[in-house]
Amino acid sequence: MHAETRHEPSRYTNTRKNVMATSQRNGYEGPAARPEVEKMHAYQAPLEGRRQLLRLDFNENTIGPSPRVVEAIKNIPADHISIYPEYNGLREAFIRNLNSKKESINLHPEQIGVFNGVDAAIHSAFQAYGSQDNYLLTTTPTFGYYTPCANMQGMKIMSLPYEGNSFTYPIEKIKANLVSKKPKLLLICNPNNPTGTRLNAERILDLATLAPNTLVVVDELYEAFTGDSILPLLDFDSTPNVVVLRSLSKTAGLAGLRIGFAIGNDFVINRLNRVTGPYDVNSFAVTAALAALADQGYIDEYVSNVLHAKDWISSQLINSGKRHHIDGGNYFLLWPKHDPCKIEQSLRNEGILIRNMSDKPCINGSIRVSIGTKVQMEQFWNVYTRIDIHEL
Ligand SMILES: Cc1ncc(COP(=O)(O)O)c(C=O)c1O
């Protein structure tokens, strides 16, 4: 509420202040939202003040998008801003891009949904499929946005922990719950953020076949770093209950523009579109996406740099003897000797951001570090070892 009023014009702010004073006098703060929403808190991520720092906290691309994307944005004419966005050709460009990576599964444009980031695709899956009487089945710890989306719909949540020190996917328990709870939604983050757990595509297909009335959402945000996609195996005619999510945030470096895709059976994509606004994706994102999709070479090179840096940091971690976990994705978990909150703060003081995972089930006491280029990993490792081993 305060942040909102701070940015408003003063006349409005004054009016608003008066309204607030009156409402506080009467004890009436405003109309209550749906009961499910009243029970929630706004989703919070530590997103401010990150610009000048080495950002290893959100698994973003750490070097920026292709120069062709920047050029395309610079060349946007004024009328592109004043008219509503047009999406012609975008779905086709996305399919061409998938095929260029040999993922060809003979897709057609109706099988592609375009969203304001994969976050919006996730939100629409819950809006279209989730309701009070049914379950979300998922794992823990996993990507943090699934739970609030389920809560908004008033769904019951069954989240099963990853197993053992290598955080294996709890496949048998998932199968048992698919049968007993008949969830409306099964969310699989593959590879999982933050444990990096990889689930074989055939096993995902088995799960989908076992529960044809469950929508199986496969969040493949980080598959480019490990190549575990289910897409090459999918036939939406025989498995219409699977939807795959892909984003241009992490590899192509478009996180700030917000664009993501859902790939599924026409029927399912149509249901997701029903709960999405007609112009939710803006023109800048469309222009940037077309340029990024046409420059797969840039993305491939970035991914290859990250994988090289991953090998390097992995050997440092092994040699150090520190507890760590590095698997799928462009991130790893590390258990510092000292309190992760202090480590987080000390690294921030040195200009490096990481994510503190202290409060997360199964991985308590760890930090999650995104993997960028080798130079960036060296910078992190030099500072981290100095702080955790010698200073604190
Ligand atoms: C597993 C996972 N899914 C979805 C998202 C959101 O992606 P987007 O930026 O496309 O909204 C993230 C972002 O961190 C993520 O880690």
The ligand as an SDF file (V2000), in Angstrom:
LIG
                    3D

 16 16  0  0  0  0  0  0  0  0999 V2000
   10.8480  -23.4310  -12.7830 C   0  0  0  0  0  0  0  0  0  0  0  0
   10.4040  -22.0720  -13.2230 C   0  0  0  0  0  0  0  0  0  0  0  0
    9.2560  -21.9440  -13.9020 N   0  0  0  0  0  0  0  0  0  0  0  0
    8.8220  -20.7330  -14.3210 C   0  0  0  0  0  0  0  0  0  0  0  0
    9.5410  -19.5820  -14.0410 C   0  0  0  0  0  0  0  0  0  0  0  0
    9.0190  -18.2680  -14.5520 C   0  0  0  0  0  0  0  0  0  0  0  0
    9.5010  -18.0520  -15.8430 O   0  0  0  0  0  0  0  0  0  0  0  0
    9.1370  -16.7560  -16.6900 P   0  0  0  0  0  0  0  0  0  0  0  0
   10.2460  -15.7750  -16.4930 O   0  0  0  0  0  0  0  0  0  0  0  0
    9.0250  -17.2110  -18.1080 O   0  0  0  0  0  0  0  0  0  0  0  0
    7.8330  -16.2500  -16.1570 O   0  0  0  0  0  0  0  0  0  0  0  0
   10.7490  -19.6680  -13.3310 C   0  0  0  0  0  0  0  0  0  0  0  0
   11.5130  -18.4690  -13.0130 C   0  0  0  0  0  0  0  0  0  0  0  0
   12.3920  -18.4400  -12.1990 O   0  0  0  0  0  0  0  0  0  0  0  0
   11.1950  -20.9540  -12.9040 C   0  0  0  0  0  0  0  0  0  0  0  0
   12.3280  -21.1060  -12.2250 O   0  0  0  0  0  0  0  0  0  0  0  0
  1  2  1  0
  2  3  1  0
  2 15  2  0
  3  4  2  0
  4  5  1  0
  5  6  1  0
  5 12  2  0
  6  7  1  0
  7  8  1  0
  8  9  2  0
  8 10  1  0
  8 11  1  0
 12 13  1  0
 12 15  1  0
 13 14  2  0
 15 16  1  0
M  END
$$$$
